[in-house]
Amino acid sequence: MRILDRLSIFRRLDSILLLAVFLLVAFGGAVLYSIGTSGETVDLSRFTTQMIAVGLGCIIVVILTLLDYRLFRNYGVVLYVAGLVLLGAVLVFGTTIRGTTGWFFIGPVQFQPVELVKPMMILALAAYFTNHMNTHDSWRTIAGSAAMALSTVTFVLLQPDLGSSLVLLAIWLGMLFATRIRRSQIVVILVALVGVAVLGFLFFLKPYQRDRILVFVDRDNPKYALEEGYNIIQSIVAVGSGQWTGRGLGLGPQSHLNFLPEQENDFIFAVIAEELGFVGAMVVLGLFLILQLRMVRIAKRAQDDFGLFVAWGIWAMFAVQVVINIGMNVGLAPVTGIPLPFLSAGGSALLANMASLGLLESIIARERKLTFF
């Protein structure tokens, strides 16, 4: 009877959230298969790796759904320290790809630790905010959380990985605003972040990172057309060429004649727009909107502060990745190397996203007063 009670949890989950994720994964799989079969030689390695990650991700979702998310509240410090250790280790022992030292290679397996650190930091910050939100000194709480976030971001910037750094900052801000801090504090924090961004642009960004931002500001400058501006120009052309219904899977000239770079990762939305058109792109955007609305619903219905902070952190993580990735695909944001959740190729990112999904389902299950673990 006990086993049947535990299995009954799956009848009480957020099925709309699960369906939206399933459809996004299906979109991504179809496009990756299309890319792998449209060249002179068939290469389904990316598609195969992604499908393996999907299978492992489903197992992770099941495990975390059954596991009570509140258990992680007791391990906030451990998760935070473990995240720093992972990020420090990859700087020393990691492999450099396209100028970023951010990957471990264990035999044939490639692993990007910063993707795992994202949900780990959400759990660590959620535990911190839950334990300190009743303190009388709110500035001390803000400073403590900022120290956790900025120390993590510093390790990521050393790789250097600007995109993941922006995601980690967005997670911190999203969770910080959930604490209902005063407006005056919000203004001070935003002004400070603008100041840090300006100083970072002037003194700390790599030349190619600075050029990517300059391209966004002055895209029509001919000197960027064949260099830093090439990717975004080709992406905009691909999006526009899809028109209403697209060229068809495997028939996009921009992607399959290799004009569009990083088509399996950063610019997979451009491939979707080119091959499935405006209709396909709107379906994907609609699925992401459903995803975001369900996350907000889970956050509002969480039974405790820890669950609320976890849900808001996950919402912020997905929101910033979707907005920036699609924005850079259509020329509304600089190219920062942020993958599109559940669509872009990358096992590490997909597993981290599936783990986040499992945490959300665990929260909504406990909202319905299920306490199996």
Secondary structure, 3 states (H helix, E strand, C coil): CHHHHHHHHHHCCCHHHHHHHHHHHHHHHHHHHHHHHCCCCCCCHHHHHHHHHHHHHHHHHHHHHHCCHHHHHHHHHHHHHHHHHHHHHHHHHCEEECCEEEEEEECCEEECHHHHHHHHHHHHHHHHHHHHCCCCCHHHHHHHHHHHHHHHHHHHHCCCCHHHHHHHHHHHHHHHHCCCCCHHHHHHHHHHHHHHHHHHHHHHCCHHHHHHHHHHHCCCCHHHCCCCCHHHHHHHHHHHHCCCCCCCCCCCHHHHCCCCCCCCCCCHHHHHHHHHHHHHHHHHHHHHHHHHHHHHHHHHHCCCHHHHHHHHHHHHHHHHHHHHHHHHHCCCCCCCCCCCCCCCCCHHHHHHHHHHHHHHHHHHHHHCCCCCC
